[in-house]
């Protein structure tokens, strides 16, 4: 009997969901082949174990993906007495960009082109056994239009199509994974967590909402408190007591429902650096991530990784060709908040 029954192939394996997936696969005694654009000395040491092959490769290059496939299959055979295990091949490399046309093109080349390049590199090997996976997104899976993220959403719709329709044309079984709001280094540099925290206070803060009791307890305020009081409690005195927060405080006082707070809050959230680049206030994002994780609105990459590896282990395509990875407990609270943005 061979020592390994399963193997994971994954792009973007040095960080985020990719790195968490490598760790999840290794914990289940899988062989792993991963690639990324990070030099070997920048890859976390726990990922570089004996059952792991790491290849420096750019998913935008079909030739690089073909070389990655060749090395991965050879590695699996060498480590498994000449037998290539059942493979799960995952296109996990992805970025989010907006505005700058060059950056948007880069996003498309990675999110869409990288998914297609990986599929074609492994298509022949996957004809006999295994599954292909493309990384979609909740905004693509649920048809939620979040202002400013339209181009990102389209790349994730296309990644899902490649993993299902294009894979089927190549006689490969495939599905898409749609993560919800994930706490990663990439999302820590975006304003989405700050907006989700405001949304949680607005939506869950309504007295008749099912999660009102939970959010008031988390905010440290009495049941029946206004969304504004809940929002202050969630943010905490360090943030709300700062001088820069004064305009937001004034808006909250005028409108305790928080319906008109958006402009003042966005001005507070986003900082312009010396280089002209706009970045969200890091202390606000850190606090938002903490609160939203407690509310099961934001999850860690390890949750997505565990759900995906468990699905791959079954050898089956999920219903509808889509695996939703939105929460730890299955309540999918993130859908309600993102849906409120789209209205």
C-alpha angles and dihedrals in degrees: 000000000000118000096233128051098175139037133192123214113189140167121213087034099151098073147009119007090351094058092043089052091052090052092046091051093047091050088057093051096255127149112241136205114182136170137194141154092253117108114248093253090059094054114100109259095231089065094056101075129141094267090053131088116196120195126186103227142144114229091212090072117078088199092053091051092048089052090047090053092050093051094044095052091046090049093050092051093047092050095043106049094267096309121116107218125226104289134218107196113197128189097208102150109109145139138196120228136161140182106011107087093215092052091046089052090050089052092051092047091053102036097040106018094042092053092050094045092052093047093052092046092056101029097104093047091049096050092084100040144343137052137266121220131196123196111238127166141236091251089057096041095049099036092239115164109212111184112250095017099078095111092046090050091053092053090053092049088053093047088055091048092051091050092053115021100028091042091052090053087056091049092251124132111229147160141186128245115213112199119199121214106332126193103229135139088262095055091045086068095052132076096232095100091053091052093046090053090053089047091051091054092047097045106028090035093069108110094234096048118115091234096045094103092049096049095046090051090050090049092048094235131120122270111267093038117146121259087251093057090046091050091051090051093048092050094047132216096286092064100032093045095056119106092235089063094059096098090051090049090053091051091049091051092052094046116026090180088065091224093132101034096096102098096045091045094050091050088053094044099053124065126192112222128214089265092056094251117135116227130170120254103271097213090053093049092048092051092044092051091050094051096041091050089054088051092050089239093113121041134188123253089250090068092056091043093051093049092048096047090047089053092048090050090061091057089223134119110237119243111287091008091275132109112197112209103182107131149005095243101035097246092119095210090165090071092062093050096046090045089057089056091055095054 
